[in-house]
């Protein structure tokens, strides 16, 4: 595509950017709704913190496992085929959760939502990269902002339904949104819907990518970041309620603020990454996250808790669009979505262990001890990235 046709707001590229971004918000609403509901769900369904954490980890693992198939299938068939299908799967999972009355059904709904999100996650970045080259960082920044929009909507829905004691209703918006965006992408996308057999050369792709030493370090740094983010997402509201005395509604609002910060900061981070080094911006952002969690845990006052949450929110807003744009810069055009999918399978897969880790450690040692481990992970991630920037 000619870079002169890369319009962020108007035209075909602007319209598709908008639809893909709203779709990203919708796929995030489902899983982002779960963490604020966990204290209520664990009581209502009579499950333990470890079972709750394991459920979220299982859903995140499904997201991870579907990344490579999503990208590879969209490379071989069409982006539209995968994107529309993923949104219909997400809608199904949301409807299952809205009717969950047992732990088994709750797990099933969370897993199906994870499958829908996983299918969406590489195909949408692949289509964005097809549409944008010169403005790729900006496009990724705007697009990833809607991940935070989904978090705000999910946390907001949780706060509202908790006030009325009907937690299952929180999943209805994702079901409706999934249908609407599926129709828009079907109508606006210029590709056909194609259904046929595809190949998934997992071994060949892995050997080509992970045989590069620099790539190994990039994925290690991203994996440590993803591990932290998934764990914090899953249990920040619980930490605030059990160790900071926050009410369920206040904890939900604090959780929503994680995403509100990103709505402002992600496009700026993407814009800067088009002009400055992507790696150094990502590295500094990760270190800021470690400082934020430390402030959250050690600060004695409410203000320090707010500052800690803001610091971590800024970190997780800056990192993904910058790093994903960097990865797409270095992948071959013919396999970029599949390559990104393989990468995302690894770092999201490792990240999916975050909630289970918190549930495991929090049982005997408490939530602050579990979160302290995330400070170490972020410092290690930041050190790796800044070291890569220095060595070129």
ChimeraX attribute file (.defattr): number of C-alpha atoms within 10 A of each C-alpha:
attribute: neighborCount
match mode: 1-to-1
recipient: residues
	/A:1	9
	/A:2	9
	/A:3	11
	/A:4	8
	/A:5	14
	/A:6	20
	/A:7	17
	/A:8	19
	/A:9	12
	/A:10	13
	/A:11	12
	/A:12	17
	/A:13	19
	/A:14	17
	/A:15	18
	/A:16	23
	/A:17	25
	/A:18	19
	/A:19	20
	/A:20	26
	/A:21	24
	/A:22	22
	/A:23	32
	/A:24	26
	/A:25	27
	/A:26	31
	/A:27	31
	/A:28	25
	/A:29	31
	/A:30	31
	/A:31	26
	/A:32	27
	/A:33	27
	/A:34	23
	/A:35	25
	/A:36	32
	/A:37	24
	/A:38	21
	/A:39	20
	/A:40	16
	/A:41	19
	/A:42	15
	/A:43	10
	/A:44	13
	/A:45	14
	/A:46	12
	/A:47	15
	/A:48	14
	/A:49	21
	/A:50	18
	/A:51	17
	/A:52	25
	/A:53	25
	/A:54	22
	/A:55	21
	/A:56	29
	/A:57	27
	/A:58	22
	/A:59	24
	/A:60	28
	/A:61	23
	/A:62	25
	/A:63	26
	/A:64	28
	/A:65	21
	/A:66	24
	/A:67	30
	/A:68	29
	/A:69	25
	/A:70	29
	/A:71	34
	/A:72	29
	/A:73	24
	/A:74	27
	/A:75	22
	/A:76	18
	/A:77	19
	/A:78	21
	/A:79	31
	/A:80	24
	/A:81	21
	/A:82	27
	/A:83	28
	/A:84	23
	/A:85	15
	/A:86	27
	/A:87	31
	/A:88	19
	/A:89	21
	/A:90	32
	/A:91	26
	/A:92	20
	/A:93	25
	/A:94	30
	/A:95	20
	/A:96	23
	/A:97	26
	/A:98	20
	/A:99	14
	/A:100	17
	/A:101	14
	/A:102	12
	/A:103	18
	/A:104	12
	/A:105	15
	/A:106	20
	/A:107	21
	/A:108	18
	/A:109	24
	/A:110	26
	/A:111	25
	/A:112	22
	/A:113	33
	/A:114	31
	/A:115	26
	/A:116	29
	/A:117	32
	/A:118	31
	/A:119	32
	/A:120	30
	/A:121	27
	/A:122	33
	/A:123	33
	/A:124	26
	/A:125	25
	/A:126	25
	/A:127	22
	/A:128	22
	/A:129	22
	/A:130	16
	/A:131	23
	/A:132	23
	/A:133	18
	/A:134	14
	/A:135	18
	/A:136	25
	/A:137	31
	/A:138	25
	/A:139	30
	/A:140	27
	/A:141	30
	/A:142	26
	/A:143	28
	/A:144	27
	/A:145	29
	/A:146	25
	/A:147	25
	/A:148	29
	/A:149	24
	/A:150	28
	/A:151	29
	/A:152	28
	/A:153	24
	/A:154	29
	/A:155	32
	/A:156	22
	/A:157	23
	/A:158	29
	/A:159	24
	/A:160	16
	/A:161	17
	/A:162	20
	/A:163	11
	/A:164	8
	/A:165	12
	/A:166	13
	/A:167	24
	/A:168	20
	/A:169	18
	/A:170	26
	/A:171	26
	/A:172	17
	/A:173	18
	/A:174	30
	/A:175	24
	/A:176	14
	/A:177	19
	/A:178	26
	/A:179	19
	/A:180	17
	/A:181	22
	/A:182	21
	/A:183	13
	/A:184	16
	/A:185	22
	/A:186	16
	/A:187	11
	/A:188	13
	/A:189	18
	/A:190	13
	/A:191	14
	/A:192	12
	/A:193	16
	/A:194	14
	/A:195	11
	/A:196	7
	/A:197	9
	/A:198	13
	/A:199	9
	/A:200	15
	/A:201	12
	/A:202	13
	/A:203	8
	/A:204	9
	/A:205	17
	/A:206	13
	/A:207	10
	/A:208	10
	/A:209	17
	/A:210	15
	/A:211	11
	/A:212	10
	/A:213	9
	/A:214	13
	/A:215	14
	/A:216	14
	/A:217	17
	/A:218	19
	/A:219	19
	/A:220	19
	/A:221	24
	/A:222	30
	/A:223	25
	/A:224	24
	/A:225	28
	/A:226	26
	/A:227	23
	/A:228	29
	/A:229	22
	/A:230	22
	/A:231	25
	/A:232	23
	/A:233	21
	/A:234	28
	/A:235	27
	/A:236	21
	/A:237	28
	/A:238	25
	/A:239	20
	/A:240	21
	/A:241	18
	/A:242	14
	/A:243	12
	/A:244	17
	/A:245	12
	/A:246	16
	/A:247	14
	/A:248	21
	/A:249	20
	/A:250	16
	/A:251	22
	/A:252	29
	/A:253	18
	/A:254	23
	/A:255	28
	/A:256	27
	/A:257	20
	/A:258	25
	/A:259	27
	/A:260	22
	/A:261	23
	/A:262	28
	/A:263	22
	/A:264	16
	/A:265	21
	/A:266	31
	/A:267	24
	/A:268	17
	/A:269	28
	/A:270	31
	/A:271	21
	/A:272	17
	/A:273	25
	/A:274	17
	/A:275	9
	/A:276	12
	/A:277	13
	/A:278	23
	/A:279	23
	/A:280	19
	/A:281	22
	/A:282	28
	/A:283	26
	/A:284	17
	/A:285	23
	/A:286	34
	/A:287	22
	/A:288	23
	/A:289	30
	/A:290	26
	/A:291	19
	/A:292	24
	/A:293	27
	/A:294	22
	/A:295	20
	/A:296	26
	/A:297	19
	/A:298	13
	/A:299	15
	/A:300	11
	/A:301	10
	/A:302	11
	/A:303	12
	/A:304	17
	/A:305	22
	/A:306	16
	/A:307	17
	/A:308	24
	/A:309	25
	/A:310	23
	/A:311	26
	/A:312	26
	/A:313	27
	/A:314	25
	/A:315	31
	/A:316	26
	/A:317	32
	/A:318	27
	/A:319	24
	/A:320	22
	/A:321	29
	/A:322	29
	/A:323	23
	/A:324	21
	/A:325	23
	/A:326	18
	/A:327	18
	/A:328	21
	/A:329	15
	/A:330	10
	/A:331	15
	/A:332	11
	/A:333	14
	/A:334	10
	/A:335	18
	/A:336	24
	/A:337	34
	/A:338	29
	/A:339	28
	/A:340	25
	/A:341	28
	/A:342	26
	/A:343	28
	/A:344	28
	/A:345	24
	/A:346	21
	/A:347	21
	/A:348	27
	/A:349	24
	/A:350	23
	/A:351	25
	/A:352	29
	/A:353	22
	/A:354	30
	/A:355	29
	/A:356	23
	/A:357	20
	/A:358	29
	/A:359	23
	/A:360	19
	/A:361	17
	/A:362	19
	/A:363	13
	/A:364	9
	/A:365	11
	/A:366	16
	/A:367	22
	/A:368	18
	/A:369	14
	/A:370	22
	/A:371	24
	/A:372	15
	/A:373	15
	/A:374	24
	/A:375	20
	/A:376	13
	/A:377	20
	/A:378	30
	/A:379	20
	/A:380	18
	/A:381	26
	/A:382	26
	/A:383	16
	/A:384	17
	/A:385	23
	/A:386	19
	/A:387	15
	/A:388	16
	/A:389	15
	/A:390	9
	/A:391	7
	/A:392	8
